[in-house]
C-alpha cells in the first residue's frame, strides 16, 4: 500500500531543509510512499512539517530533520505511529484548529500545481459563477461582501471595481500587487506558493467584472519560488482553457503574465508599481487621476493586493453574506495575520476581524521565544505604530487599530522584547524611509534624512529638548505634505515610540 506523505515546498520550509527531508523519506521508504509537495500550513516553528495521510486524517510531525527520518520509520509513522515529533492530527493542533480559514482554506492541504486537486477542494466554483453573471452583478457582490484592500489602504474593493467598470469600453488592465515588502509579512508569498490558482481565479473574476483582457502579477525578485510556481500555474490554466481566448467556452478573454520587480519598497504603492510595469523608474504619481480611471499606459487599471484577489473566489462561490458574516464593524471577512519577531510560535493565523491582539500574540504566538517580557509590538509593517502589552485588548480591524495610533497594514505583527532600544527603532524608521523613498517629493526625500540626523543628535544627548521639538515639527510636515504614504506614515513609529517610551528619548544616555 502506497502512503501519501506531504512535505512543504514553501520557501520557509525549503530554507530549513524540506527538500533533503523529502528525499530522505523517499529513499528510506522502499517505494512505500508518494511524496506530495504542498504549501506550508503556516506553523513555521514546526517546519519542515511532515504530514502522513491515515484513515483518521493527516498526522503531523515536525520539525523534521534528515536525522529524524530513520526514527520516524522505526516508530511506524506511515500509520500515524507515536513519536516525540508527533503532534497528532494536523487539523486538531490548537494553533491551526481555531482559525477561520477562508482565503487560506486550501494552503497546505493541496498540491499547489494540481488543478484537479484545486477544483476538488472548491476551486473554480467562484469563477464558474462569475462567468454566468453580468459584470455589474459581480461588482455588486464584491461591494456587498465588504471586502477591503488587504494591502494596507483598506479601500473598498467593490468601489474600486465599480469605478473601472464604469469607464468606456476599450483596453483595461488588472494587476496583482505582490511586492510584499513590509517587515514580518509573508502571507502573499505563502498564498502564491501554496495556492496560486486562487490568485489567478480572483484575477480572472476581477477582469470579467471590469472588462479587462490583460493582467499582470508584479512579484518582487526576492520570491523566486513564488515566481516559478505562478508561471507554472499560468501555463496549466492556459492548457486547461481557464486562461486565454474564450475562457470555458465563453466570450471572456484574459491573458495573464508575471512581471518581476527589483525589490524597491516604494513599488508596493500602486502608481509606483504601474510606472515600474511600464518600464519606467518606480516613482509615485500625483492623484487624481486614480488608476481605475487612468492607470497603466493611461488606461483604466485595477490594482489589488494578492490577499484581496485571493479572497474573491470564496465570495463568488459562497455569496457576499457568507463572507460579510465574519468580522466586525466595517472590517468584514478574515485577515491572515503574520506573527514574527521574538515570538515562540511564529507563523500565519487567519482569523475574522475582531480578534484581539492579546489572543494573537499570547494564545496563538505563545509569547516571546526568548522568554523575556514583551516591550512592544509593531503592527502594520515598518511604518506602523507600536503597541504595548497594556493595550493588547485592542481588536484587530482597520478603524480600531487606527484609533490605537497604528494600522492594520498587511496584517504583520512584529514582537520586541524588553531589551529593545526604542530610540534605535525610531531612527530605523527614518533611515528606512531615507533608503526606500522614491525621491519624488521633498518632505519624504529630505525629511527622512533630517529625521535620522535629529534622532542621532538626541541619542548623543545634544540639545535634547530642542531636538525633540524639531523632530515633532518635522513629523508634522512629513505627515501633511508627503505625496504618498511612504513619507506620510514614517512619523507613526517615531511618534508612538516617543509617546510610549519618553524616557528613552529624554534620557537616552541612561543604561537600561
Buried (B, 14 or more C-beta within 10 A) or exposed (E): EEBBBBBBBBBBBBEBBBEBBBBBBBEEBEEBBEBBBBBBBBBBBBBBBBBBBBEEBBBBBBBBBEEBBEEBBEBEBBEBBEBEBBBBBBEEBEBBEEBBBBBBBBBBBBBBBBBEBBBEEBBBBBBEBBBEBEBEEBBBBBBBBBBBBBBBBBBBBBEBBBBBBEBEEEBBBBBBBBBBBBBBBBBBBBBBBBBBBBBBBBBBBBBBBBBBBBBBBBBBEBBEBBBBBBBEBBEBBBEBEBBBEEBEEEEBBBBBEBBBBEEBBBBBBBBBBBBBBEEEEBBBBEEEEBBBBBBBEEBBBBBBBBBBBBBBBBBBBBBBEBBBEBBBEEBBBBBBBBBBBBBBBBBBBBBBBBBBBBBBBBBBBBBBBBEBEBBBBBBBBBBBBBBEBEBBEBBBBBBBBBEBBBBBBBBBBBBBBEEBBBBBBBBBBBBBBBEBBBEBBEBBBBBBBBBBBBBBBBBEEEEBEEBBEBBBEBBEBBBEBBBBBBBBBBBBBBBBBBEBBEEBBEEBEEEE
